[in-house]
Amino acid sequence: MDIAGALSRIRPLAWETPLVPLDIPGAPPVHMKLESLQHTGSFKVRGAANRLLKLDARQRQAGVVAASSGNHGRAVAEVAARLGVPATVCVPDWVDPVKLRAIDAAGATVVRAGPSYDHAEERAAELAAKQRVSLVHPFDDMDVIEGQGTVGLEVVRQLPGVEEVIVPLSGGGLVAGIGLAVRDRGVRVVAVSAGRASVMAQSLERGVPVELPEEETVASALSGGIGLGNRFSFDLCGQVIDEHVIVGEGDIRAAVQRAFRECRLVVEGGGAVGLAVLWSGRYRPRGRAAVVVSGGNVDGRMLVSLIAARAA
């Protein structure tokens, strides 16, 4: 895997995001890696760009299809538009309206696939096979994982002496990529799951991929299964994760509110889980750390309701 090569490859399509200090009393120095300020509003553009840029001319002409709860679909749609590649994105019925509008605005064909993320994934696989186009998987694809690993390379360059990276965990593409990028540098990887979106965490605990019913969560970007036939991300997460933490809905909501009020940052629930474990005291870094704030695509009405609830 050539993560350094991926970093050079995707640079025209994915920005180097800032690293900003975060004061956690009684803890070693912590910095936020603000992928919430990334082009398309999340880290997902890195993996999507790397995957699409590796397609040959015939594959680009044929087009791509993806399943997404929002951020991956937006990334695929916008990268595809930049490269002139036809794109179809399959989404669950509960997809965030902000992300849905962005996917549509980028010119991708949107397919509402049913009540769950798993329905969207099944529909995308069916379309890819039927239309003979490339499937751009959101996490279980080595090119996508390679692209997400560029976050880790940036962190170690931006924060000399970093000892830990705290990373949101869903399907595992981001954690796997970052882990592969930093594991030879002695950097610990701490994965954080939302309690209501913890399929990967429970799969790792049981030693095999499992299926769980989807639950409503403010961290909807982390929802969905990992696939019983998972090929890459499950095994890689098992290899690179040093510690795992689960955080509840209340702490995630509080982190979204606090990021806005104290840091002037718009962060979606799934992107705030690392902040949630730090601000709640559920986890304290053992050394100089970076926490990945993975996305900022939050519906304005939800953000207002969260802020209003706190104010009340």
ZAMARGU-4260 file (C-alpha; in steps of 0.2 Angstrom, whole numbers, plus 5000, padded with zeros to 4 digits):
<rodrens>
0) 5000/5000/5000 | 5007/5017/4995 | 4999/5030/5006 | 5012/5043/5002 | 5008/5040/4983
5) 4990/5042/4987 | 4993/5059/4996 | 5001/5066/4980 | 4988/5059/4969 | 4973/5066/4978
10) 4980/5083/4982 | 4971/5092/4968 | 4955/5086/4975 | 4957/5085/4994 | 4964/5099/5005
15) 4977/5097/5019 | 4966/5101/5034 | 4972/5111/5049 | 4978/5105/5065 | 4971/5115/5080
20) 4975/5114/5098 | 4962/5108/5110 | 4963/5112/5129 | 4959/5096/5139 | 4963/5100/5157
25) 4975/5087/5165 | 4979/5079/5149 | 4994/5079/5138 | 4993/5091/5123 | 4979/5087/5111
30) 4975/5094/5094 | 4960/5093/5082 | 4962/5087/5065 | 4948/5096/5056 | 4942/5085/5042
35) 4926/5094/5045 | 4934/5109/5035 | 4938/5097/5021 | 4932/5099/5003 | 4914/5091/5003
40) 4914/5093/5022 | 4922/5076/5027 | 4937/5065/5026 | 4927/5054/5013 | 4934/5064/4998
45) 4951/5057/5001 | 4946/5039/4998 | 4934/5043/4984 | 4947/5053/4975 | 4960/5039/4976
50) 4948/5026/4970 | 4942/5036/4955 | 4959/5042/4950 | 4965/5024/4949 | 4951/5019/4937
55) 4957/5017/4919 | 4949/5027/4904 | 4936/5013/4900 | 4931/5012/4919 | 4929/5031/4920
60) 4918/5032/4904 | 4907/5018/4911 | 4904/5027/4927 | 4903/5022/4946 | 4890/5018/4959
65) 4891/5019/4977 | 4881/5016/4993 | 4881/5030/5006 | 4872/5037/5021 | 4878/5054/5015
70) 4896/5059/5016 | 4904/5046/5005 | 4890/5049/4992 | 4894/5067/4992 | 4912/5064/4990
75) 4910/5052/4976 | 4897/5063/4967 | 4909/5078/4968 | 4925/5069/4963 | 4916/5061/4949
80) 4909/5078/4943 | 4927/5085/4943 | 4933/5070/4933 | 4919/5069/4921 | 4913/5052/4927
85) 4895/5047/4928 | 4890/5043/4946 | 4875/5034/4954 | 4873/5035/4973 | 4861/5024/4983
90) 4855/5031/4999 | 4844/5025/5013 | 4827/5034/5016 | 4834/5043/5031 | 4849/5051/5023
95) 4853/5068/5029 | 4844/5081/5018 | 4860/5092/5018 | 4870/5078/5011 | 4856/5073/4999
100) 4855/5090/4992 | 4874/5090/4989 | 4874/5074/4980 | 4860/5080/4969 | 4869/5096/4966
105) 4885/5088/4960 | 4875/5079/4946 | 4874/5061/4952 | 4859/5050/4950 | 4851/5047/4967
110) 4843/5031/4971 | 4833/5029/4987 | 4835/5011/4991 | 4825/5008/5007 | 4824/5010/5026
115) 4842/5005/5030 | 4860/5007/5025 | 4861/4989/5021 | 4847/4991/5008 | 4857/5005/5000
120) 4873/4994/4999 | 4863/4979/4992 | 4856/4990/4978 | 4872/4998/4974 | 4880/4981/4972
125) 4865/4975/4961 | 4867/4991/4950 | 4886/4989/4948 | 4884/4971/4942 | 4870/4974/4931
130) 4877/4990/4923 | 4895/4983/4923 | 4902/4999/4932 | 4914/5001/4946 | 4908/5000/4964
135) 4916/5013/4975 | 4914/5005/4992 | 4914/5017/5007 | 4926/5007/5017 | 4929/4989/5012
140) 4941/4994/4997 | 4960/4995/4998 | 4961/5010/4987 | 4948/5019/4998 | 4957/5014/5013
145) 4974/5020/5006 | 4966/5037/5002 | 4959/5038/5020 | 4976/5034/5027 | 4982/5051/5020
150) 4974/5059/5036 | 4987/5049/5046 | 5002/5055/5036 | 4996/5073/5037 | 4995/5071/5056
155) 5012/5064/5059 | 5019/5078/5048 | 5009/5092/5056 | 5012/5086/5074 | 5030/5080/5077
160) 5030/5068/5092 | 5012/5063/5091 | 5009/5048/5101 | 4991/5044/5099 | 4977/5047/5086
165) 4959/5046/5091 | 4948/5041/5077 | 4929/5039/5074 | 4925/5021/5069 | 4911/5015/5058
170) 4915/5003/5044 | 4933/5005/5048 | 4940/5013/5032 | 4947/5028/5041 | 4954/5019/5056
175) 4962/5006/5045 | 4970/5019/5034 | 4976/5029/5048 | 4982/5014/5057 | 4992/5008/5042
180) 5000/5026/5040 | 5006/5028/5058 | 5009/5010/5065 | 5027/5010/5060 | 5030/5027/5069
185) 5025/5020/5086 | 5008/5030/5086 | 4994/5022/5096 | 4977/5021/5087 | 4961/5024/5098
190) 4945/5020/5089 | 4929/5028/5095 | 4911/5021/5091 | 4894/5028/5095 | 4885/5016/5106
195) 4870/5015/5093 | 4882/5013/5078 | 4894/5000/5085 | 4894/4985/5072 | 4912/4985/5069
200) 4916/4986/5088 | 4905/4972/5092 | 4911/4962/5077 | 4929/4964/5083 | 4924/4959/5100
205) 4916/4943/5094 | 4930/4939/5081 | 4918/4939/5066 | 4908/4952/5056 | 4890/4953/5063
210) 4874/4961/5059 | 4864/4972/5070 | 4848/4981/5069 | 4850/5000/5064 | 4846/5012/5078
215) 4842/5030/5077 | 4857/5040/5082 | 4864/5058/5081 | 4879/5050/5074 | 4870/5044/5058
220) 4886/5045/5048 | 4893/5030/5058 | 4877/5020/5055 | 4876/5004/5044 | 4884/4987/5044
225) 4901/4981/5039 | 4895/4966/5028 | 4896/4948/5033 | 4908/4946/5019 | 4919/4960/5024
230) 4936/4958/5014 | 4948/4971/5021 | 4942/4983/5034 | 4937/4971/5048 | 4954/4962/5048
235) 4964/4978/5046 | 4955/4986/5061 | 4959/4971/5071 | 4977/4973/5067 | 4979/4992/5070
240) 4967/4997/5084 | 4976/4998/5101 | 4961/5003/5111 | 4942/5005/5108 | 4930/5017/5117
245) 4911/5018/5115 | 4902/5034/5118 | 4883/5037/5121 | 4871/5049/5113 | 4871/5062/5127
250) 4889/5064/5126 | 4889/5065/5107 | 4876/5079/5107 | 4885/5088/5121 | 4901/5088/5110
255) 4892/5095/5095 | 4885/5109/5105 | 4902/5112/5114 | 4911/5112/5097 | 4899/5126/5091
260) 4899/5136/5106 | 4917/5136/5112 | 4927/5132/5096 | 4915/5140/5083 | 4915/5123/5073
265) 4900/5115/5065 | 4903/5097/5068 | 4891/5082/5064 | 4887/5069/5077 | 4898/5056/5069
270) 4912/5068/5067 | 4911/5073/5085 | 4913/5056/5094 | 4932/5059/5097 | 4928/5075/5105
275) 4914/5067/5115 | 4925/5055/5124 | 4938/5068/5128 | 4926/5081/5134 | 4916/5068/5144
280) 4931/5061/5153 | 4928/5044/5146 | 4945/5043/5139 | 4962/5053/5143 | 4976/5052/5131
285) 4992/5044/5137 | 5003/5056/5127 | 5003/5070/5114 | 4987/5066/5104 | 4977/5071/5088
290) 4958/5068/5088 | 4951/5067/5070 | 4935/5078/5068 | 4929/5068/5053 | 4914/5078/5046
295) 4904/5094/5047 | 4889/5090/5036 | 4875/5093/5049 | 4857/5098/5045 | 4855/5116/5050
300) 4838/5112/5059 | 4846/5098/5069 | 4861/5110/5074 | 4848/5123/5080 | 4838/5111/5090
305) 4854/5105/5098 | 4859/5122/5103 | 4842/5127/5108 | 4841/5112/5119 | 4857/5116/5128
310) 4851/5134/5130 | 4835/5128/5138
</rodrens>
